[in-house]
Amino acid sequence: MPGMPGSTKAMAGFTVGSLVVVTAYTVTLGSSGWLWFTWVVLGLLTLGVLVTRN
């Protein structure tokens, strides 16, 4: 993602990493609505930061 500030890039990386963790949790232990809800909120926050920074 060229041109992104370091903090935005870190937030995007954290969001993708948390998606991997939530997916692994779901596969291993079963779905958790709160985990997915939290990830969606984090994803929307990240998207909002990306839109406002560009």
Backbone torsions as a table, in degrees:
resi	resn	phi	psi	omega
1	MET	NA	81.8	-177.2
2	PRO	-67.4	147.9	176.8
3	GLY	83.8	-0.5	179.5
4	MET	-87.8	137.2	174.1
5	PRO	-62.7	158.0	-176.6
6	GLY	-58.2	-40.8	-177.7
7	SER	-67.7	-36.8	178.1
8	THR	-68.5	-40.6	178.5
9	LYS	-64.0	-39.7	178.5
10	ALA	-65.5	-40.7	179.2
11	MET	-64.8	-42.0	177.8
12	ALA	-63.5	-41.7	177.9
13	GLY	-63.4	-41.1	177.7
14	PHE	-63.9	-39.4	179.8
15	THR	-64.3	-44.8	178.5
16	VAL	-65.7	-42.9	178.3
17	GLY	-61.8	-40.0	179.5
18	SER	-68.9	-30.8	174.8
19	LEU	-62.6	-41.7	178.1
20	VAL	-62.0	-44.2	-179.2
21	VAL	-65.0	-45.5	-179.7
22	VAL	-63.7	-40.1	178.3
23	THR	-65.0	-43.6	178.3
24	ALA	-62.5	-41.4	177.6
25	TYR	-60.8	-44.0	-178.8
26	THR	-63.9	-42.1	180.0
27	VAL	-66.8	-39.9	-174.9
28	THR	-79.3	-50.0	-170.4
29	LEU	-113.3	-4.8	-178.8
30	GLY	103.6	163.3	-174.2
31	SER	-70.5	143.9	174.1
32	SER	-128.2	114.4	-178.3
33	GLY	-59.1	-38.4	-179.9
34	TRP	-65.4	-38.3	178.2
35	LEU	-64.0	-44.2	-179.8
36	TRP	-68.1	-39.6	176.8
37	PHE	-60.5	-45.0	179.2
38	THR	-62.8	-41.1	179.7
39	TRP	-65.7	-39.4	178.5
40	VAL	-62.8	-42.7	177.7
41	VAL	-62.1	-44.9	178.1
42	LEU	-61.7	-41.9	178.1
43	GLY	-63.1	-41.2	178.2
44	LEU	-66.9	-39.0	175.7
45	LEU	-62.1	-44.0	178.1
46	THR	-61.9	-44.4	178.0
47	LEU	-61.5	-41.2	177.4
48	GLY	-62.0	-41.2	178.1
49	VAL	-65.0	-42.8	179.3
50	LEU	-61.4	-41.3	-178.5
51	VAL	-69.6	-41.9	-176.9
52	THR	-75.8	-25.5	-179.9
53	ARG	-79.7	-23.0	-177.5
54	ASN	-95.3	NA	NA
